[in-house]
Amino acid sequence: MNRVIVAGGGVIGSGIAFALAKRNVPVTLIERGRIGGEASWASAGIISLPSRPWQRPERVELGRLSLERYPALVDELEARTGLDIGYRRPGEWAIAVDEAHAAEAREVAAWQRGLRLDIEEVAPDEARKREPAMPDSLAAAWFHPNVGSLSVHRLSQAFALAARGLGATVCEETPVGGLLREDGRVTGVRLADRDLHADVTILATGAWTRLLSDSLGVTLPTKPMKGQLIAFANAPLRPKGVISGHGGYTRPRPDGTTIVAATEEDAGFDRRVTGDGVAWLLELTRTICPVLLQGELMDSWTGLRPGSETGDPLIGPVPGYEGLWVCAGHFRTGAKEAPATAELVAEALTSGEIPPLLRVFAPAAQGIGG
């Protein structure tokens, strides 16, 4: 059985390691910091319906399959590890407070119904009775009952712990210094204290993937996309479930706080929480859940989402180098697409055939050559 190294311990890399370990593949998961410590730690953790009609149908299907998989997956991981991933399915309200946004949301809802997703249009007065935290200015609302939320950080940890329980090796606080090459083949990774060899190396290093690939002369065009988030506590009322609209969302957390997220900034590796960012989030709060403003602003933080210049994740063999795969660039939908992505990557590596759903995401298919 081929040995595999997965570089990157976020929700994508850890999920792949678990899926491979379940197939009895010898796998080593390497994370430069702590498992789930980057974009997965910062994520708001909303597992929602596909909501971007302009995306490739294959991308939409990754999200749909993952949404279906989540309840059983969470049960399995919690049984294997004893970790509480915090998965709840309170549902999501997709809302608009003006007619322009309502028209856009109505088109998305019609597209979602075409996918046979569970969605209910609710009159504004009835919606506010069911979710009193929504604004008086509500113009339109749709309820998605199957939407859930969880801790993506804990999910990543559970993937890694379950993989370890199945025989995988998990290395934290272990930066990858470079890739080992031999006659046009990548044979593993260089660590600070040793070289680690494998038949296949997978770069699941999120926004940092390009930094590793550039040394090979292959540009894998990932880039960090900054997101700023804030959290409120002690408001007189908090939402029961997710409220989304007007470019962002709120999500109640089990600890009693409510997240408001997120900005979308092409700002390199800048991790600062900025006045402009917080101002935008406060205005979003005033629009979709104004009662939170009567509470206490408890926290603010940033995450660096793994964006891609192609607009799609890069999943598949890296042209020009045998033994090297990439799985990065899911941007805002890493948690939403992780279960299906991990299963399909593991299927490809064990069967030798790339599933049709993944083929459009291969670097070569996206015009990235060696």
SULRAZI-V852726 format. One record per residue. N is the residue number from 0. OMEGA is omega as a letter, one per 30 degrees, with the letter a starting at -180 (none if undefined). D_CENTER is the distance of its C-alpha to the mean C-alpha in whole Angstrom. Layout:
n: (N,N)
omega: (OMEGA,OMEGA)
d_center: (D_CENTER,D_CENTER)
//
This chain:
n: (0,1,2,3,4,5,6,7,8,9,10,11,12,13,14,15,16,17,18,19,20,21,22,23,24,25,26,27,28,29,30,31,32,33,34,35,36,37,38,39,40,41,42,43,44,45,46,47,48,49,50,51,52,53,54,55,56,57,58,59,60,61,62,63,64,65,66,67,68,69,70,71,72,73,74,75,76,77,78,79,80,81,82,83,84,85,86,87,88,89,90,91,92,93,94,95,96,97,98,99,100,101,102,103,104,105,106,107,108,109,110,111,112,113,114,115,116,117,118,119,120,121,122,123,124,125,126,127,128,129,130,131,132,133,134,135,136,137,138,139,140,141,142,143,144,145,146,147,148,149,150,151,152,153,154,155,156,157,158,159,160,161,162,163,164,165,166,167,168,169,170,171,172,173,174,175,176,177,178,179,180,181,182,183,184,185,186,187,188,189,190,191,192,193,194,195,196,197,198,199,200,201,202,203,204,205,206,207,208,209,210,211,212,213,214,215,216,217,218,219,220,221,222,223,224,225,226,227,228,229,230,231,232,233,234,235,236,237,238,239,240,241,242,243,244,245,246,247,248,249,250,251,252,253,254,255,256,257,258,259,260,261,262,263,264,265,266,267,268,269,270,271,272,273,274,275,276,277,278,279,280,281,282,283,284,285,286,287,288,289,290,291,292,293,294,295,296,297,298,299,300,301,302,303,304,305,306,307,308,309,310,311,312,313,314,315,316,317,318,319,320,321,322,323,324,325,326,327,328,329,330,331,332,333,334,335,336,337,338,339,340,341,342,343,344,345,346,347,348,349,350,351,352,353,354,355,356,357,358,359,360,361,362,363,364,365,366,367,368,369)
omega: (a,l,a,l,l,l,l,a,l,a,l,a,l,l,l,l,l,a,l,a,l,l,l,l,l,a,l,l,a,l,a,l,l,l,l,a,a,a,l,l,a,a,l,l,l,l,a,l,l,a,a,a,a,a,l,l,l,l,l,a,l,l,a,l,l,l,l,a,a,a,l,l,l,l,a,a,l,l,a,a,a,l,l,a,l,a,l,l,a,a,a,l,l,a,l,l,l,a,l,l,l,l,l,a,l,l,l,a,l,l,l,l,l,l,a,l,a,a,a,l,a,l,a,a,l,l,a,l,a,l,a,a,a,a,l,a,a,a,a,a,l,a,l,a,a,l,l,l,a,l,a,l,l,l,l,l,a,l,a,a,l,l,l,l,l,l,l,l,a,a,l,a,a,l,l,a,a,a,l,a,l,l,l,l,l,a,l,a,l,l,a,a,a,l,a,a,l,l,l,l,a,l,l,a,l,a,a,a,a,a,l,a,a,a,l,a,l,l,l,a,l,l,l,l,a,l,l,a,l,l,l,l,l,l,a,l,l,a,l,a,a,l,a,l,l,l,l,a,l,l,l,l,a,a,l,l,l,l,l,a,f,l,l,a,l,a,a,a,l,a,a,l,a,l,l,a,l,l,l,a,l,l,l,l,l,a,a,l,a,a,l,a,l,l,a,l,a,a,l,a,l,l,l,a,l,l,l,l,l,a,l,l,l,a,l,a,l,a,l,a,l,l,a,l,l,l,a,l,a,l,a,a,a,a,a,a,a,a,a,l,a,a,a,l,l,l,a,a,a,a,a,l,l,l,a,a,a,a,a,a,l,l,a,l,l,l,a,a,l,none)
d_center: (29,28,26,22,21,17,17,14,13,9,7,8,11,12,11,13,16,16,17,19,21,22,23,26,24,25,22,21,18,19,17,19,18,17,14,11,13,11,8,7,10,10,7,9,8,9,9,11,13,13,14,15,18,18,16,17,18,16,13,14,15,12,10,14,14,11,12,16,15,13,17,18,16,15,19,20,18,19,23,22,21,23,19,19,15,16,15,17,17,19,18,17,20,20,22,25,28,29,30,29,25,26,27,24,22,25,24,21,22,25,22,20,23,24,21,23,20,22,22,25,27,29,31,31,34,32,29,30,32,29,27,29,27,26,28,32,31,29,30,28,25,23,22,19,20,18,15,14,12,11,11,8,10,13,11,11,14,15,14,16,19,19,19,22,24,24,25,23,23,21,22,20,22,22,22,22,25,25,25,29,30,33,35,32,30,27,28,26,25,27,27,29,31,31,30,28,28,27,27,23,21,17,16,12,13,10,12,15,16,18,20,21,22,24,26,27,28,25,22,19,18,15,15,13,13,14,13,15,15,18,19,23,25,28,28,31,29,25,23,23,19,17,18,17,19,20,17,15,15,17,16,18,17,20,21,23,21,19,16,17,14,13,15,14,17,17,19,19,18,20,18,21,21,23,26,25,21,22,25,22,20,24,25,22,23,26,25,23,24,27,28,26,28,30,29,28,25,24,21,19,17,15,11,11,8,9,11,13,17,17,15,13,11,14,14,18,21,22,25,28,27,27,25,22,19,16,12,10,9,7,7,6,4,2,3,6,7,7,10,12,11,12,15,16,16,18,20,21,22,24,26,26,25,22,21,22,18,17,20,19,16,19,20,23,22,21,24,23,26,28)
//
